[in-house]
Amino acid sequence: MTTKKELRQVEEDLVRLKESTRDLRTQINEMGATDLVERSQMLSMADEQDELVADLERRRDELRRRLGEPA
């Protein structure tokens, strides 16, 4: 895979993952004080997704540097 294709894939993955995380956090906020175990699990999932987003953003920046683009 070329660097440009990999960059494009990482950027697409970032968009999807950010949207998924935003939706998950919206669901959590709308749940109210229902099942605390489920709420805790969902918060953990959202936190894990935030970590994946950070990893993908670092990867994107690295690919942009390789291509000579601003990070």
Helices and strands as residue ranges (DSSP letters): H 3-31, H 36-67
